[in-house]
Amino acid sequence: MDLVVLGALEYSSFAMGIKALDEMVKVAPIHIIDARTISSGKYLILFSGDVASTEYSFHKGFEIGAEYIVDSLFLPMIHPEVIPAIGNTIPTAEWGTIGIIETLSIVSAIEAADRAAKAGGVNIIEIRLANGFGGKSYVKMMGTLDAMEAAMEAGTEFAKNKNLLCMDIIIPHPHGEIKQYFM
C-alpha cells in the first residue's frame, strides 16, 4: 500500500475557511484536493502532501479557526480506495451486500470510509460530500454480508462517538432492479 496522507478541516464559517486555507498553503507545500463552500454554510478543505507538510498545515488550519471547526481529520495512511471514491462512483461488477453510512459531517464520512475499508472485504463504491444533502455525507460500500457487518461496525464507531452518525444500513440481498440507482 502506498503511503497517502490526507488532511481535512470542516469549518462552520466560509470566511474563516478561506483565511485558514491561505495560511495553510503559506506554511507548507501541500496539494489542495478540494476547498469549497458546502451545504449549511460550511467550508471544506481537503489536502495532501508529505507527512510533515500535511501535518504542519493541518495544525496551522486548526489553530487559525479552532472555534469554527465542525470536524477535522489527519490520516497519515489512508486506505487507497478512499481518495478515488470521493465525489466519484467506482464501477464494480460485483453485486452483493450493500452498506451505507450517512454522517452529519464530511470528515466523519471520510473517516468512516477509511475505517470500513481497513476492516477489509468491502469495496468503497462512492463517498458523497455534503452538496445537495443539507451538510450530510454518505459512503456506499459493497461486499459479503460478514465483511459488511465488520466494516460497518468499524466505520460507524467514531462517527457515533462524535454524535455525527445519521444512519447506517446494510442491505443483505439487494434486488437487481436497484443496481442502476445504486451505482
C-alpha positions in Angstrom: 0.0 0.0 0.0 1.4 3.4 -0.9 1.7 6.0 1.9 -1.1 8.5 1.3 -1.6 11.4 3.7 -4.9 13.2 3.9 -5.9 16.2 6.0 -9.4 17.6 6.2 -10.8 20.6 8.0 -14.5 21.4 8.0 -15.4 24.9 9.3 -18.7 26.4 10.2 -17.7 29.8 8.7 -16.9 30.3 5.0 -14.7 33.4 5.8 -12.7 31.5 8.4 -12.2 28.6 6.0 -10.7 30.9 3.3 -8.4 32.6 5.9 -7.2 29.2 7.2 -6.7 28.0 3.6 -4.4 30.9 2.8 -2.4 30.4 6.0 -2.1 26.7 5.4 -0.6 26.9 1.9 1.8 29.6 3.1 3.3 27.5 5.8 4.0 24.2 3.9 3.9 22.8 0.4 0.6 20.9 0.3 -1.7 19.8 -2.5 -5.3 21.1 -2.2 -7.6 18.3 -3.3 -10.8 20.4 -2.6 -11.6 23.7 -1.0 -15.1 24.9 -1.2 -18.3 26.1 0.4 -20.6 23.2 1.2 -24.3 22.9 2.3 -25.4 24.5 5.5 -22.9 27.4 5.1 -19.8 25.3 6.0 -16.4 25.4 4.3 -14.3 22.3 3.5 -10.5 22.0 2.9 -9.2 18.6 1.8 -5.4 18.4 1.3 -2.5 16.1 1.0 1.3 16.2 0.7 4.2 14.6 2.5 3.6 13.7 6.2 5.4 16.6 7.8 3.9 19.3 5.4 0.4 17.9 5.7 0.6 17.7 9.5 2.1 21.2 9.8 -0.6 22.7 7.5 -3.3 20.8 9.4 -2.2 22.2 12.7 -2.0 25.7 11.2 -5.5 25.4 9.8 -6.8 24.1 13.2 -5.0 26.9 15.1 -6.4 29.7 12.9 -10.0 28.6 13.0 -10.3 26.4 16.1 -13.6 27.8 17.4 -15.1 27.3 13.9 -14.0 23.7 13.4 -17.0 21.4 12.8 -14.8 18.3 12.3 -11.2 17.5 11.4 -9.1 14.6 10.3 -5.4 13.9 9.8 -4.7 10.5 8.3 -1.1 9.7 7.7 -2.0 6.3 6.0 -5.4 6.4 4.3 -6.7 3.3 2.6 -6.1 3.6 -1.2 -9.8 3.1 -2.1 -10.9 6.2 -0.2 -9.5 9.2 -2.2 -10.6 7.9 -5.7 -14.2 7.4 -4.3 -14.5 11.0 -3.0 -17.1 12.6 -5.3 -17.0 9.6 -7.7 -18.8 6.3 -8.3 -16.3 3.5 -8.7 -17.7 0.8 -11.1 -17.7 -2.8 -9.9 -19.1 -5.9 -11.5 -19.8 -7.3 -8.0 -23.4 -7.2 -6.8 -23.5 -8.2 -3.2 -24.4 -6.9 0.2 -24.8 -3.1 0.3 -23.6 -0.9 3.2 -24.4 2.8 3.5 -23.1 5.1 6.2 -24.7 8.5 6.4 -23.0 11.1 8.5 -23.6 14.7 9.6 -20.2 15.9 8.6 -17.9 15.4 5.6 -14.9 14.5 7.7 -16.8 11.8 9.6 -17.8 10.2 6.2 -14.2 10.1 5.0 -13.1 8.6 8.3 -15.9 6.1 8.2 -14.9 5.0 4.7 -11.2 4.6 5.7 -12.0 2.5 8.8 -14.5 0.4 6.9 -12.1 -0.3 4.0 -9.3 -1.1 6.5 -11.6 -3.6 8.2 -11.4 -5.5 4.9 -13.6 -7.4 2.5 -15.6 -4.5 1.2 -15.2 -2.1 -1.8 -15.8 1.6 -1.3 -18.1 2.4 -4.2 -18.7 6.1 -3.5 -18.2 8.9 -1.0 -20.5 11.9 -1.5 -19.6 15.1 0.4 -22.4 17.4 1.6 -23.5 19.3 -1.5 -27.2 18.8 -2.0 -27.5 16.8 1.2 -28.0 19.6 3.8 -24.5 19.2 5.1 -24.7 15.4 5.4 -22.4 13.0 3.6 -22.5 9.3 2.8 -20.4 6.3 2.0 -21.6 3.4 -0.2 -19.9 0.0 0.0 -20.3 -3.5 -1.4 -19.1 -6.9 -0.2 -20.1 -10.1 1.5 -22.5 -9.9 4.5 -19.9 -10.9 7.0 -17.4 -8.4 5.7 -20.0 -5.7 5.5 -21.1 -6.2 9.2 -17.4 -5.9 10.3 -16.8 -2.9 8.0 -20.0 -1.1 9.2 -19.0 -1.6 12.8 -15.5 -0.2 12.2 -16.8 2.6 10.0 -19.5 3.9 12.3 -17.6 3.7 15.6 -16.0 7.1 15.6 -19.0 8.9 14.0 -21.2 7.5 16.8 -18.7 8.7 19.4 -18.7 12.2 17.9 -22.5 12.2 17.6 -22.1 12.6 13.9 -23.7 9.4 12.7 -27.0 9.9 11.0 -27.8 6.4 9.7 -26.1 3.1 8.8 -27.9 0.5 6.7 -27.0 -3.0 5.5 -29.0 -4.5 2.6 -28.0 -8.2 2.5 -29.6 -9.3 -0.8 -30.3 -6.2 -2.9 -32.7 -6.7 -5.8 -31.1 -6.3 -9.2 -33.6 -3.7 -10.1 -32.0 -1.1 -7.8 -28.4 -1.6 -9.2 -28.8 1.3 -11.7 -29.8 3.6 -8.9 -27.1 2.5 -6.5 -24.3 2.7 -9.0 
